[in-house]
Amino acid sequence: MFLKSRENIIRFLFFLVIFLLLFFLGSIFFKSLNTTKIFVPDKLIGRSLPDFTAESFDDKNKYFTKNEIFNEKKYYLLNIWASWCGPCREEHPILIKLSNDHNLELVGLNFKDKKENALKFLNKSGNPYNKVLIDNNGSVSISLGAYGVPETFLINEKKIIELKFVGPLKNSDYKKILKKINYKNEN
């Protein structure tokens, strides 16, 4: 009799441990269903551009800080790009068109690229950028909250991010950018 009840107690404890383990794992699973892991680019809009330092594309020994790059009272378009990036090639004609607007200064951040390839790309396709910076290891892009190329930020004269575009710029984005910068200059 004692042996039988001891077996029952062991069996009961075994099932209790299994039940508690499954309950714990189930709780974690259902909690994770309610947690969003999707990066929402709109969260950056309205926030100040983070501080960073980037290497000059033209002078390997020269570095620029955020305040040196964005030093005038105007709009800036910061575009993260690479010569190896197909979508970057797709958006390039729109960047060329945007470079003709005197209310906007374009800053290119060359992402994990070989300088000679980037230079060939700019020479062949045209250079829309007023300034070109290098991000060889991706740390500047990460500090900006970017997670791929191309990504583009519209930054106002107070160094606040007003718009962010993930992926290649489209004609609708071009119109949105022009509306934003020209509306500001009319007031």
C-alpha positions, -999 to 999 in steps of 0.1 A, spaced: 0 0 0 28 24 9 45 16 -24 14 23 -44 8 57 -28 45 66 -32 42 58 -70 10 79 -71 28 108 -54 57 106 -78 33 104 -108 13 133 -94 45 155 -90 56 145 -125 24 157 -141 23 188 -119 59 198 -131 48 191 -167 16 212 -163 35 241 -147 62 240 -174 35 240 -201 16 268 -183 48 289 -181 57 284 -217 22 291 -228 22 323 -208 54 335 -225 40 326 -259 7 346 -254 26 375 -239 49 376 -270 18 377 -293 9 411 -278 44 425 -281 52 443 -313 87 437 -328 81 457 -359 102 488 -363 80 518 -371 99 545 -390 73 571 -381 85 570 -345 116 591 -356 95 618 -371 96 649 -349 127 639 -331 161 655 -332 187 640 -354 211 619 -332 247 630 -329 272 613 -351 305 617 -368 312 605 -403 342 604 -426 344 626 -456 341 609 -490 366 633 -505 392 634 -477 399 602 -459 415 621 -429 386 645 -424 355 638 -403 323 658 -399 300 660 -369 263 664 -372 266 701 -364 292 706 -391 271 689 -418 238 704 -410 250 739 -402 227 762 -423 191 773 -417 177 751 -445 162 717 -453 185 687 -458 178 654 -473 201 627 -459 202 597 -482 218 564 -472 229 546 -503 254 522 -519 266 515 -554 258 478 -550 222 485 -540 196 480 -568 169 501 -552 195 529 -548 200 529 -585 162 530 -590 158 562 -568 188 580 -582 170 600 -609 147 614 -582 177 625 -562 191 642 -593 158 661 -597 157 670 -560 193 683 -562 180 711 -585 159 726 -557 178 755 -541 157 751 -509 172 716 -502 208 704 -496 214 667 -503 238 647 -480 248 612 -492 259 586 -467 277 558 -486 269 526 -467 294 497 -465 307 503 -500 340 503 -518 350 539 -525 361 532 -561 327 515 -568 308 545 -553 329 569 -573 322 551 -605 285 551 -597 284 588 -591 305 596 -621 283 575 -644 249 584 -629 256 619 -617 263 632 -582 232 648 -566 249 653 -533 262 685 -519 282 665 -494 291 628 -494 301 609 -463 313 573 -457 298 548 -434 321 518 -438 310 498 -408 273 509 -407 276 525 -373 264 559 -384 234 544 -401 226 524 -370 227 556 -349 202 571 -373 178 542 -368 183 529 -403 183 492 -410 189 490 -447 195 509 -479 182 531 -493 167 551 -465 162 589 -467 155 615 -440 141 650 -445 157 672 -418 147 708 -411 168 738 -401 165 728 -364 179 693 -371 145 677 -366 135 647 -387 104 657 -405 100 627 -429 116 593 -433 114 571 -463 124 534 -462 132 520 -496 137 538 -528 122 572 -533 92 573 -556 76 602 -575 50 605 -547 78 609 -522 94 635 -545 62 655 -545 58 651 -507 93 665 -501 89 694 -524 55 703 -508 71 702 -474 102 723 -482 84 748 -504 55 752 -479 80 761 -452 97 787 -474 64 804 -483 57 812 -447 
